[in-house]
Amino acid sequence: MLLIKKKRIFLSVFSFIIVLILCSACEWINPDEQIPSFIRIEAINLTTDYYTEGTASHKITDAWVYVDDDIIGGFEMPAVIPVLKKGVHKITIKPGIQLNGTASTRAIYPFYNDIVVTVNLVEDQITDLGIVQTKYNASTKFAWIENFEQAGISIESTSKSDTVLQQISNPDKIFEGWSGIINLDANKTVYEGASHVAYDLPKNGSSVFLELNYKTNNSFIVGLFINNFSTTVQQPVVVVNKSDIWKKIYINFTTVTSREVNALNFKIFIGAIKEDDVDIPEILIDNIKLVHF
């Protein structure tokens, strides 16, 4: 009987210890949770000086949010963003894009200014910032702008090309004002054009991008001619896919320009070959911008 009694006492103590451990675990897994505050951002718009910076067309898809200089994360807009803080805080929003038109590759666009606001965050309430505005950074250098609004075009066909890039004003086809058009057919199957000017671009890791509006039923290539002392190397950078609506793309040249430390200068090229499944290829482009710091 004594043995049985001791065994019962041991089991009771053991059970009590298990309960204590479980309760402690519950407290560790589910501590008192802090109630977040929320920030809502509808969109980021761009404003420009058209004569010096070109079009205000953009594709700012994301907001990279910082609170008191601590990063919260990158968010596709419109977004409601939880923040584990309350009271008055500095909110910094960095405009974000899809690199090379790829939705899976997103980054802060260095040429757009940060948006900085001071807000009073309230737990379990949404502070709605609505549509916020950005501009180009004052340090941005616009090496080349081609908006097809002038009498001539600053893109020349190369010897490989059997057709040309032309200006067009047809309201059913243009993006804004005038646009550029490349027509291919069974007899004219190849287009290649390069910027008239060769540009001296930074090679120290400084950002270099080409911005472009486009609408096309035939894919095309954008890249660089790298001019060295005795040779010219052609470097494709991005294949621009078909789109039946006007889109904006940000093409990242930084990797290429940074590694070509011996290059004298660079020309930008656009190239296309008629695809077999496209009867009448039509490539529309507008608002080319070559930007760097």
C-alpha positions in Angstrom: 0.0 0.0 0.0 2.8 2.4 0.8 4.4 1.7 -2.5 1.1 2.4 -4.3 0.7 5.6 -2.3 4.2 6.8 -3.2 3.5 6.0 -6.8 0.3 8.1 -6.8 2.2 11.0 -5.2 4.9 10.8 -7.9 2.4 10.7 -10.7 0.6 13.7 -9.3 3.8 15.7 -8.9 4.8 14.7 -12.4 1.5 15.7 -13.9 1.7 19.1 -12.1 5.2 19.7 -13.6 3.9 18.8 -17.0 1.1 21.3 -16.6 3.5 24.0 -15.5 5.7 23.4 -18.5 2.8 23.5 -20.9 1.5 26.7 -19.4 4.9 28.2 -19.6 5.2 27.1 -23.3 1.8 28.7 -24.0 3.0 32.0 -22.5 6.2 31.7 -24.6 4.4 31.0 -27.9 1.6 33.4 -27.3 2.9 36.5 -25.4 0.9 39.6 -25.1 0.9 40.8 -28.7 1.5 44.5 -29.5 -1.4 46.0 -31.5 -0.1 47.4 -34.8 -0.8 50.7 -36.3 -1.4 50.9 -40.1 -0.3 53.1 -43.0 -2.1 53.0 -46.3 -0.5 54.1 -49.6 -2.7 54.2 -52.7 0.0 55.0 -55.2 3.1 57.1 -56.0 2.9 59.6 -58.8 5.8 61.3 -60.7 5.9 64.9 -61.7 8.6 66.3 -64.1 9.8 69.3 -65.9 8.9 68.1 -69.4 11.5 70.3 -71.1 14.5 69.1 -69.1 13.3 65.7 -67.7 10.8 64.5 -70.3 7.6 62.6 -69.7 6.0 62.0 -66.3 5.0 58.5 -67.5 6.2 56.0 -64.9 5.6 52.5 -63.6 6.2 52.9 -59.9 4.7 49.6 -58.6 6.1 49.4 -55.0 6.6 51.5 -51.9 9.7 50.7 -49.8 8.7 51.9 -46.3 10.9 53.0 -43.5 9.8 54.2 -40.0 12.4 56.4 -38.3 15.0 55.1 -40.8 14.2 51.4 -39.9 13.1 49.4 -42.9 9.6 47.9 -42.7 9.7 46.3 -46.1 8.7 46.7 -49.8 5.0 46.6 -50.6 3.1 46.5 -53.9 0.6 49.3 -54.1 -2.1 49.9 -53.1 -0.9 48.6 -49.7 -2.0 48.7 -46.1 1.2 48.3 -44.0 1.3 47.2 -40.4 3.7 49.0 -38.1 4.5 48.0 -34.5 4.8 51.6 -33.4 2.5 54.3 -32.1 2.8 58.1 -31.7 4.6 60.6 -33.9 7.1 59.1 -36.3 9.0 59.9 -39.5 7.8 57.8 -42.5 10.1 57.5 -45.5 8.7 56.0 -48.7 11.2 55.0 -51.5 9.6 54.5 -54.9 10.1 51.0 -56.3 10.1 49.4 -59.8 10.3 46.1 -61.5 13.8 45.8 -62.9 13.9 45.1 -66.6 10.1 44.6 -66.6 10.4 41.5 -64.5 7.8 41.2 -61.7 9.9 38.9 -59.7 12.8 41.4 -59.5 11.9 44.5 -57.6 14.1 47.3 -56.4 14.2 50.9 -55.2 14.6 53.2 -58.2 17.5 55.4 -57.3 16.6 58.3 -59.6 13.3 59.1 -57.8 13.2 61.2 -54.6 12.2 59.7 -51.3 8.8 60.9 -49.9 9.2 61.9 -46.2 6.2 62.6 -44.0 5.6 62.8 -40.3 2.5 61.0 -39.0 0.8 60.2 -35.7 0.4 56.4 -35.6 -2.6 55.1 -33.6 -2.9 51.5 -32.6 -5.4 49.5 -34.7 -6.1 52.5 -36.9 -5.2 53.3 -40.5 -3.3 56.4 -41.4 -4.2 56.9 -45.1 -1.5 58.8 -47.0 -3.4 58.3 -50.3 -1.5 59.2 -53.5 2.0 60.6 -52.7 4.2 62.5 -55.1 7.8 62.1 -56.2 10.3 63.8 -58.5 13.6 63.0 -60.2 16.5 63.3 -57.9 18.3 66.6 -58.5 21.6 64.7 -59.2 20.0 62.7 -62.1 21.7 63.3 -65.4 19.6 62.9 -68.5 22.2 61.8 -71.1 19.6 61.2 -73.8 15.9 62.0 -74.2 14.1 60.9 -77.4 10.4 61.7 -77.3 9.9 61.8 -81.1 8.6 65.3 -80.9 11.4 66.9 -82.9 11.8 67.0 -86.7 14.6 64.4 -86.6 15.1 61.1 -84.7 18.3 60.5 -82.7 18.4 56.8 -83.7 20.0 55.6 -86.8 19.6 52.3 -88.6 22.7 50.1 -88.7 23.9 48.1 -91.7 22.1 45.0 -90.5 18.7 46.7 -90.8 16.4 46.5 -93.8 13.8 48.9 -92.4 13.7 52.1 -90.4 12.3 53.6 -87.3 9.8 56.4 -88.2 7.8 59.0 -86.4 4.0 58.5 -86.2 1.2 60.8 -85.1 -1.8 58.4 -85.6 -3.9 58.9 -82.5 -4.9 55.2 -82.5 -1.3 54.2 -82.2 0.7 56.8 -80.3 1.5 57.0 -76.6 1.6 60.7 -76.2 2.3 63.5 -78.8 4.3 61.6 -81.4 5.8 58.1 -81.1 8.2 55.9 -83.0 7.2 52.9 -85.1 9.1 50.0 -86.6 7.2 48.0 -89.2 8.4 44.6 -90.3 7.0 42.2 -93.0 7.9 39.3 -95.2 10.3 41.4 -97.2 11.7 43.5 -94.3 12.4 41.1 -91.5 15.2 42.8 -89.6 15.5 46.1 -87.7 18.5 47.4 -85.8 19.0 51.0 -84.8 21.5 52.7 -82.5 21.7 56.1 -80.8 23.3 58.7 -83.0 25.5 59.8 -80.1 28.0 57.6 -78.2 27.7 58.3 -74.5 30.4 58.4 -71.8 28.7 56.5 -69.0 30.0 56.0 -65.4 31.8 52.7 -64.8 32.2 52.8 -61.0 29.0 51.0 -60.1 26.9 54.1 -60.4 23.4 53.4 -61.6 22.7 53.6 -65.4 19.2 53.0 -66.7 17.2 53.3 -69.9 13.6 54.1 -69.6 11.2 53.3 -72.4 7.5 53.2 -73.2 6.5 50.5 -75.6 3.6 48.6 -77.3 4.5 45.7 -79.6 3.2 42.5 -81.1 6.8 41.3 -81.8 9.5 41.0 -79.2 12.6 43.2 -79.5 16.0 43.5 -77.9 17.6 46.5 -76.1 21.3 46.6 -75.4 24.6 48.4 -75.8 27.4 48.8 -78.3 30.6 49.0 -76.3 33.2 51.0 -78.1 36.7 50.1 -77.1 40.0 51.5 -78.6 40.1 49.0 -81.5 36.8 47.1 -81.3 33.1 47.4 -80.8 31.2 44.8 -78.8 27.5 44.3 -79.0 25.9 43.4 -75.7 22.2 42.5 -75.6 20.7 43.4 -72.2 16.9 42.8 -72.3 14.4 41.0 -74.5 11.2 43.1 -74.4 8.2 40.9 -74.6 5.0 41.4 -76.5 2.3 43.7 -75.1 -1.0 44.8 -76.6 -1.1 47.8 -74.3 1.4 50.6 -73.7 3.9 49.7 -70.9 6.9 51.3 -69.2 10.1 49.5 -68.7 13.3 50.4 -66.7 16.3 48.6 -68.2 19.3 48.3 -66.0 22.6 48.9 -67.8 24.6 49.2 -64.6 26.2 45.8 -64.6 27.4 46.2 -68.2 28.7 49.7 -67.9 30.5 49.0 -64.6 32.4 46.0 -65.8 33.5 47.7 -69.1 36.2 49.8 -67.4 38.2 50.2 -70.6 35.3 51.3 -72.8 35.6 54.6 -74.5 31.9 55.1 -74.7 28.6 53.4 -75.4 25.7 53.5 -77.9 22.3 52.2 -77.2 20.7 49.8 -79.7 17.2 48.4 -80.4 16.9 45.3 -82.5 14.1 43.1 -83.8 13.6 40.1 -86.1 10.2 39.3 -87.6 8.7 36.4 -85.7 7.2 33.5 -87.7 3.8 33.7 -85.9 3.4 37.4 -86.4 2.0 38.4 -89.8 2.5 42.1 -89.6 5.0 43.0 -86.8 4.5 46.5 -85.4 6.8 47.9 -82.7 5.8 51.2 -81.1 8.2 53.0 -78.7 8.2 56.4 -77.0 9.9 58.5 -74.4 13.4 57.0 -74.4 15.5 58.3 -71.4 19.1 57.4 -70.6 19.7 58.4 -67.0 22.7 58.1 -64.6 24.4 59.9 -61.8 
